[in-house]
Each structure stands twice: as structure tokens, then as C-alpha cells.
Amino acid sequence: MLTDNGLRQAELLGRFWSKLLQHKAKEGRVHVFVSPMTRNMQTADPLVRHLNAGLVQSHRSESQDCRPATVPAIVDADLFEVPGL
């Protein structure tokens, strides 16, 4: 589990990187891969939320009839931390 400080840092990370990646997300070119470790998923969550919120907002402003795209968050058990590295 992330500490309160870690959660704040993850939120700042999500805000910062979502601004930089939003244009690629709109093109469907962003996928977030995370390990099943709780701390890893907690760190990635704000980024995915901010990216998806931007896509929904963009979709509404363009007033299309189709469903807005989302940024997939893929949990991969083969991604893991190796102690000592």
C-alpha cells in the first residue's frame, strides 16, 4: 500500500503525464501496463483516470455519436519487482 505521501506523488504524476500523453491517448496510442502489485496499481491509477477523463471531455466537446475511446490499463502478472536490483 502507498503511504499518503505516495498517493499524493502518484496523483501529481498522473496530472503531469496525462497532459503530455493526452494527444496520443486520443489516437488510441497509449496503453498502461502494470504489475498486479497493489502499490504499482495505485501508482498507475491516477494517470489512467486523468487520461480517460480527458478522452470523455474531448468526446463531449466533439459531440460524436460513438462511444469515446478509453486508455486500457493492462495488469500483467509477468511484470514484477525483483528484490536486490
Z-matrix of the N, CA and C atoms (Angstrom, degrees):
N
C 1 1.445
C 2 1.530 1 109.52
N 3 1.334 2 115.19 1 139.57
C 4 1.455 3 119.51 2 176.20
C 5 1.523 4 110.26 3 -76.41
N 6 1.304 5 115.11 4 146.99
C 7 1.466 6 120.20 5 173.86
C 8 1.528 7 108.33 6 -74.28
N 9 1.315 8 116.86 7 172.61
C 10 1.465 9 120.15 8 176.04
C 11 1.525 10 110.44 9 -58.08
N 12 1.320 11 116.78 10 -40.30
C 13 1.461 12 120.77 11 178.26
C 14 1.534 13 110.20 12 -64.36
N 15 1.315 14 116.79 13 -41.75
C 16 1.458 15 120.83 14 178.21
C 17 1.518 16 112.35 15 -62.76
N 18 1.338 17 116.60 16 -39.50
C 19 1.466 18 120.77 17 177.22
C 20 1.522 19 110.93 18 -64.30
N 21 1.344 20 116.77 19 -40.68
C 22 1.475 21 120.22 20 177.42
C 23 1.531 22 110.10 21 -63.55
N 24 1.326 23 116.23 22 -43.08
C 25 1.464 24 119.84 23 179.50
C 26 1.526 25 111.44 24 -64.36
N 27 1.324 26 117.32 25 -39.48
C 28 1.465 27 121.09 26 178.27
C 29 1.535 28 110.01 27 -64.24
N 30 1.312 29 117.20 28 -39.24
C 31 1.473 30 120.94 29 177.49
C 32 1.528 31 110.45 30 -63.65
N 33 1.328 32 116.97 31 -44.17
C 34 1.471 33 120.40 32 177.95
C 35 1.524 34 110.73 33 -63.16
N 36 1.322 35 116.59 34 -41.60
C 37 1.465 36 121.39 35 176.96
C 38 1.528 37 109.97 36 -59.19
N 39 1.332 38 117.20 37 -46.01
C 40 1.461 39 121.58 38 -179.66
C 41 1.511 40 112.37 39 -61.67
N 42 1.312 41 117.30 40 -43.07
C 43 1.470 42 120.96 41 179.05
C 44 1.524 43 111.18 42 -64.46
N 45 1.337 44 116.03 43 -45.81
C 46 1.463 45 121.35 44 -177.25
C 47 1.528 46 111.19 45 -63.84
N 48 1.335 47 116.77 46 -54.59
C 49 1.464 48 120.26 47 -175.27
C 50 1.518 49 113.15 48 -71.47
N 51 1.325 50 118.20 49 -29.98
C 52 1.473 51 119.01 50 179.45
C 53 1.525 52 110.74 51 -63.85
N 54 1.328 53 117.34 52 -35.72
C 55 1.469 54 120.21 53 177.13
C 56 1.531 55 110.88 54 -63.96
N 57 1.320 56 115.94 55 -39.08
C 58 1.465 57 119.85 56 -178.54
C 59 1.526 58 112.68 57 -75.81
N 60 1.317 59 117.00 58 -29.51
C 61 1.472 60 121.26 59 -174.79
C 62 1.526 61 114.19 60 -100.44
N 63 1.328 62 118.25 61 -3.99
C 64 1.458 63 120.60 62 -173.68
C 65 1.524 64 112.95 63 -58.25
N 66 1.334 65 117.37 64 -41.73
C 67 1.472 66 118.86 65 -178.69
C 68 1.525 67 111.65 66 -65.30
N 69 1.322 68 117.19 67 -36.23
C 70 1.469 69 119.99 68 176.66
C 71 1.527 70 111.04 69 -71.14
N 72 1.335 71 116.43 70 -35.03
C 73 1.470 72 120.34 71 178.23
C 74 1.524 73 110.05 72 -63.38
N 75 1.320 74 117.54 73 -39.13
C 76 1.468 75 121.43 74 179.50
C 77 1.525 76 111.04 75 -63.43
N 78 1.326 77 116.03 76 -27.42
C 79 1.469 78 121.11 77 178.84
C 80 1.530 79 111.50 78 -89.08
N 81 1.329 80 117.26 79 0.32
C 82 1.465 81 120.80 80 -178.82
C 83 1.517 82 113.27 81 75.42
N 84 1.337 83 116.68 82 23.86
C 85 1.456 84 121.08 83 -174.94
C 86 1.524 85 113.76 84 -104.72
N 87 1.335 86 117.63 85 16.82
C 88 1.464 87 120.72 86 178.55
C 89 1.523 88 109.13 87 -122.42
N 90 1.324 89 115.29 88 127.77
C 91 1.461 90 123.22 89 172.95
C 92 1.519 91 106.42 90 -131.70
N 93 1.305 92 117.68 91 135.84
C 94 1.459 93 121.90 92 179.97
C 95 1.522 94 108.08 93 -107.58
N 96 1.316 95 116.30 94 119.02
C 97 1.463 96 122.42 95 178.42
C 98 1.526 97 108.53 96 -103.64
N 99 1.320 98 116.58 97 129.79
C 100 1.458 99 121.32 98 179.96
C 101 1.520 100 110.12 99 -134.33
N 102 1.314 101 114.88 100 153.42
C 103 1.464 102 119.47 101 173.57
C 104 1.525 103 107.64 102 -80.63
N 105 1.329 104 118.03 103 164.62
C 106 1.460 105 120.08 104 179.34
C 107 1.529 106 113.67 105 -75.78
N 108 1.320 107 117.98 106 3.97
C 109 1.461 108 120.30 107 178.78
C 110 1.530 109 109.31 108 -69.67
N 111 1.307 110 116.27 109 134.05
C 112 1.461 111 121.94 110 -176.39
C 113 1.519 112 111.92 111 -53.98
N 114 1.315 113 117.20 112 -46.14
C 115 1.466 114 121.18 113 -178.42
C 116 1.528 115 111.26 114 -60.72
N 117 1.310 116 116.71 115 -38.50
C 118 1.460 117 120.56 116 179.64
C 119 1.522 118 110.68 117 -66.77
N 120 1.329 119 116.15 118 -44.45
C 121 1.473 120 119.74 119 179.88
C 122 1.528 121 111.00 120 -66.79
N 123 1.340 122 117.24 121 -37.22
C 124 1.463 123 120.44 122 177.73
C 125 1.533 124 110.76 123 -64.84
N 126 1.318 125 117.17 124 -34.94
C 127 1.461 126 121.16 125 179.65
C 128 1.525 127 111.12 126 -70.60
N 129 1.316 128 117.64 127 -39.67
C 130 1.466 129 121.66 128 -177.94
C 131 1.523 130 113.00 129 -78.09
N 132 1.321 131 118.24 130 -25.01
C 133 1.465 132 121.92 131 -173.80
C 134 1.533 133 114.22 132 -54.69
N 135 1.339 134 120.15 133 -48.81
C 136 1.466 135 118.55 134 -179.35
C 137 1.533 136 112.83 135 -62.08
N 138 1.311 137 117.79 136 -36.49
C 139 1.465 138 120.50 137 178.25
C 140 1.521 139 110.47 138 -61.93
N 141 1.321 140 116.91 139 -48.36
C 142 1.462 141 120.84 140 -178.76
C 143 1.534 142 110.15 141 -64.40
N 144 1.329 143 117.47 142 -42.23
C 145 1.467 144 120.47 143 178.61
C 146 1.525 145 111.83 144 -60.78
N 147 1.337 146 116.87 145 -46.01
C 148 1.469 147 120.52 146 -179.22
C 149 1.528 148 111.29 147 -66.50
N 150 1.313 149 117.51 148 -40.70
C 151 1.465 150 119.76 149 178.17
C 152 1.523 151 110.63 150 -63.88
N 153 1.319 152 117.79 151 -45.48
C 154 1.462 153 120.61 152 -179.61
C 155 1.526 154 111.68 153 -67.57
N 156 1.324 155 118.12 154 -36.00
C 157 1.466 156 120.72 155 176.71
C 158 1.522 157 110.02 156 -62.71
N 159 1.320 158 117.51 157 -39.18
C 160 1.461 159 121.16 158 177.34
C 161 1.510 160 112.18 159 -65.45
N 162 1.327 161 116.81 160 -36.08
C 163 1.464 162 119.99 161 179.07
C 164 1.521 163 111.03 162 -68.52
N 165 1.329 164 116.78 163 -41.04
C 166 1.464 165 120.49 164 179.12
C 167 1.522 166 109.49 165 -65.27
N 168 1.326 167 117.54 166 -43.22
C 169 1.463 168 121.68 167 179.47
C 170 1.529 169 110.02 168 -62.33
N 171 1.322 170 117.23 169 -43.42
C 172 1.464 171 121.77 170 178.64
C 173 1.526 172 110.10 171 -63.09
N 174 1.320 173 116.27 172 -42.12
C 175 1.467 174 121.35 173 -179.90
C 176 1.531 175 110.26 174 -61.02
N 177 1.322 176 116.49 175 -43.37
C 178 1.470 177 120.14 176 -179.60
C 179 1.522 178 111.29 177 -64.72
N 180 1.334 179 116.79 178 -40.13
C 181 1.457 180 119.34 179 -177.81
C 182 1.528 181 111.73 180 -70.40
N 183 1.334 182 117.40 181 -26.28
C 184 1.459 183 121.20 182 179.26
C 185 1.522 184 111.43 183 -87.28
N 186 1.316 185 116.95 184 -10.58
C 187 1.465 186 125.57 185 179.57
C 188 1.535 187 113.61 186 43.98
N 189 1.311 188 115.23 187 51.96
C 190 1.461 189 120.79 188 175.33
C 191 1.523 190 108.96 189 -85.38
N 192 1.310 191 116.80 190 159.66
C 193 1.453 192 120.69 191 177.53
C 194 1.518 193 112.76 192 -85.91
N 195 1.317 194 117.82 193 -17.88
C 196 1.462 195 120.63 194 -177.19
C 197 1.525 196 110.76 195 -81.52
N 198 1.303 197 115.17 196 160.23
C 199 1.463 198 122.16 197 179.60
C 200 1.532 199 109.19 198 -72.34
N 201 1.348 200 119.21 199 137.62
C 202 1.452 201 120.40 200 -179.61
C 203 1.524 202 111.72 201 -66.74
N 204 1.311 203 115.77 202 150.13
C 205 1.461 204 121.31 203 176.82
C 206 1.530 205 108.92 204 -70.33
N 207 1.302 206 115.99 205 160.19
C 208 1.459 207 120.73 206 174.33
C 209 1.513 208 108.68 207 -128.70
N 210 1.321 209 115.35 208 157.78
C 211 1.454 210 121.46 209 175.77
C 212 1.515 211 107.01 210 -88.63
N 213 1.325 212 117.52 211 117.83
C 214 1.467 213 118.86 212 -179.56
C 215 1.524 214 111.79 213 -73.28
N 216 1.316 215 115.82 214 138.85
C 217 1.459 216 122.44 215 171.82
C 218 1.520 217 106.19 216 -109.98
N 219 1.301 218 115.93 217 111.31
C 220 1.459 219 121.78 218 -173.30
C 221 1.522 220 109.45 219 -103.53
N 222 1.325 221 116.43 220 117.99
C 223 1.467 222 121.25 221 177.22
C 224 1.521 223 107.25 222 -90.58
N 225 1.321 224 115.36 223 120.89
C 226 1.465 225 121.12 224 -175.70
C 227 1.524 226 109.06 225 -122.48
N 228 1.307 227 116.66 226 115.84
C 229 1.475 228 121.42 227 -178.26
C 230 1.519 229 112.15 228 -64.65
N 231 1.330 230 118.38 229 -18.41
C 232 1.457 231 120.59 230 178.87
C 233 1.524 232 112.07 231 -78.51
N 234 1.327 233 117.58 232 -9.43
C 235 1.461 234 121.54 233 175.13
C 236 1.523 235 106.99 234 -93.93
N 237 1.316 236 116.32 235 119.34
C 238 1.454 237 118.56 236 -177.29
C 239 1.525 238 109.25 237 -153.68
N 240 1.320 239 114.97 238 164.59
C 241 1.458 240 120.62 239 177.08
C 242 1.517 241 109.31 240 -85.85
N 243 1.324 242 115.33 241 140.57
C 244 1.457 243 120.78 242 176.89
C 245 1.522 244 107.49 243 -110.40
N 246 1.335 245 117.12 244 116.61
C 247 1.459 246 119.72 245 -178.64
C 248 1.530 247 111.26 246 -60.16
N 249 1.311 248 115.25 247 142.25
C 250 1.452 249 119.89 248 174.25
C 251 1.514 250 115.32 249 89.51
N 252 1.319 251 117.87 250 -2.46
C 253 1.460 252 119.26 251 178.37
C 254 1.497 253 111.31 252 -99.20
